[in-house]
């Protein structure tokens, strides 16, 4: 395929880094979908410099689930086949606030899980119809075993992780495929001011691992790879100890 790259969450450091690497490999158009799409001039210029043949910016509010279907159908009509869709939006939120305010907890859960359920279902149907394409979904090790220190965010990621695993299986044989990426702590804008956890990575490292996994046809990628055996062992840590683990 030589289709379009779509980044849902067009300001995401990881999403932009993935798109940049893909267009460096082979020139093709990119669509950046985000709130305040008119302010994505810098991001668009970065991708054009990397080799994008064209960059379109479109308004996208992940929480407005009713708009997901029309947006994606319109993009498919204008651009033809979508080669790679990167879902790079999310909300870390504030754990302390979420424990006090149910509305804040619901906002984290809606953006982190329900909005993904909606957009991933629409994207999967689009890729099935065209019989091709790759869908990249970012989970997190926070959802592999949820910790008390960030259980609201972690529970949303746990739900997303399970949904993406099932969706990947449902796409088998359709010509489309899903790559589920499970990064650890990512040092970037979203975690600015927080103390990095062990085995942290940067958006660039996550993007490198993502593109490498796409190239190899993988279904799951851990970033860094050492986290896979680490979390396999951490599943057996007693709950009395686990609840004292930091985020």
N, C-alpha and C positions, 0 to 999 in steps of 0.2 A: 504493500500500500504506500501511497504518497499523499495521505490525507492531512487534515488539520489537527493541530494540537490544541486542546481546550483545557484551560486551567480555571477551575471553579474555586475562587479565592485568589484573584489575580494579584494581590499584594503579598501573598505568602512568600517568604524567603525561600522555602523549600520548593514550592511550586514553580517559582521563577527560575530557580537554579536547574530544575529538571528540564523545563522548556528550553532553557539556554543550551544545555548539553545536547538535547535532541536536535535542535536546529543547527548546531555546529556539526553534528554527524551528517545531516542531510537537510538542505534548505527546504522549508515548507512553511505554510501560514500558521499563525497562532491566534487564538482568541483568549483574551483575558477577561474574566467575568468577576466583577466585584462591586461593592457599594461605591458610590462616587466615582463611577467609571471615567468620568471626564478628567480626573486627576491622575490618570495612569500614564502620563506622558513620559516620565522617566523610565518606567518599566518597559514601555513600548520601544523607546529608543534603545534600551539595553538589548532587547531581543532582535531588533533590526540589525544592530551592530554584530550580533552573534551569527546572523545568517537567515533570520526569518524573512520569507518573501513578502509577507504582509502581516500586520498586527491590527486586529480589531478589538476594541474595548466595548463591553456591553454591561449594562446595569444588572446586578445580581445580588439579591438579598436572600441568603440561605434560609432564613426563617420564614420567608414568604413562600410556603410550599405550593400554594395554588399557582404560582407563576412558573414553577420548574418545567412543567410539560411544554407550555407554549414557548418558553425560551429555547429549550433544547430542539424542539421541532423546527423553530425558525432558523436556528443555526445550521441544522442539517440541510434545510432547503437552500440556504445561501451558500454554504461551503461544500456541500457534497459529503463524501465519506469523512467521518471523524476517526482519525487513526489512534490517538491517545487522549484519554480524559483523565485529568489529575484532580482529585477532590482534595483541596488543600485549605479548607476553611475549618474553623473551630473556635472554641471559647474556653480558655483556661479557668477564668473566674476566680473568685476568692473563697477558699474553703471556709474560713471563719464566718464570713458573711452568709454563705450558703447554709450554714448550720443554724443561723438566726433567722434568715429570711427565706421563706419557701419560694417566693417569686424568683429570687436569684438562683436558687437550686434548680428550679424549673427551666430557667433560661439556659443554664449550662447544659441540662439534659436535652432540651429542645434542639439547640444548635449542634451539640456533640453527637446526638443519636437520632432523634426524630427527623431533623432536616436531612441527615444523611440517608435515612431509610427512603425518604421521598425522592431525592435526587438520584440516588443509586438505582432505584427501581426504574425511573424514567430513562436513565442512561443505558441500563441493561437492555431495556426494550428497544432502544434506538440501535444499539450494537447488534442485537439479534436480527433486526430487520435488515441491516446492511450486511450481516453475515461475517463481520470482521471487527477488529479494533481491540484495544487494550484499555482497561480501567484500573487506575492506581488509587488505592484507598490507604490512608494513613491512620492506623490504629496507634497503639502505644503500649509499652511494657506496663504502664499504669493500669491497663485493663486486663493484663494476664493474671495477676492476683492483686485485687484491690486493697490498698492500704488505708488505714484509718486517717492518715494525715492528708489525703486528698481523695476521699472516697466518692465525692460527688462527681468530680471530673473522671476519676477512675471507673466509676460505674457506667458512665456514658460511653467511655472507650470500650469497656467490656461488652456492652450491648452492640456497639458498632463492630467490634472484632467478630463476635458470633454471627452477626448478620452478614458480614462480608465473607466469612468462611462458607456459609450456606449459599450465598449468591454465587461465589466462585464455582461451587459444585453444580449449581443450577445452570451455569453458562457452559459447562462441559459439552462439547459436541456442537455448539452453536456457531463456531468460528470466532467468537469473542472470548476473551480471557480476562481474569482479574488477578492483579498483584496486590497482596496485602502486605504493607510495610509496618513493622513494629519497632520504632526507634525508642531508645532510652531518652534520657534528659538531653534536650537540644538547646545549645547555647545560642540564643537569638533574641529578637525583639520581645517575643511572648514571655520569655523567662528572664528578662532583664532585671537585675537587682537580686535574683535568687542565687543561692550557693549551688554551683553545679554538683550533680550527683556523680558517683563513680561511673566510669565507662560512658561519659558524656560524648556528644558529637556536635558538629556544626551543621548548619543547613547544607553546606557544600558537600560534606561527607555523606549526609543522608541522600542527597541528589545523586552522588556518584554510585552509591549502593543501589538506589532505585533504578537508574539507567542500566547498570550492570545486570540486575535481576531481570529487567525487561528483555534485555538482549539474550539472556540465557533461557528465557521462557519459564522462570520460576513462578511459583504460586504464592510463596511467603518469603519475606526477607526481614531479618533482624539486623538492627543497626546500633552498635557494631555487632558483628556475628557472635562474639563471646557471650552476649546476653542470652542467647538460646540455652546453652547448658547452665548458665547461672540461674535463670528462672526455672529451669527444670528442677534444680536442686532446691530453690527457694519455696517451691510448692509444699515441701515437707517441713518447713519451719513451723513449730508449734504456734497456735494462734495467740497465746499469751505473750510470746516474744514478737510475733508479727505486728501486733497492734501498736508496738512502740517504734516501729520502723519509720524513718523520715520519709518525706515524699520523694 
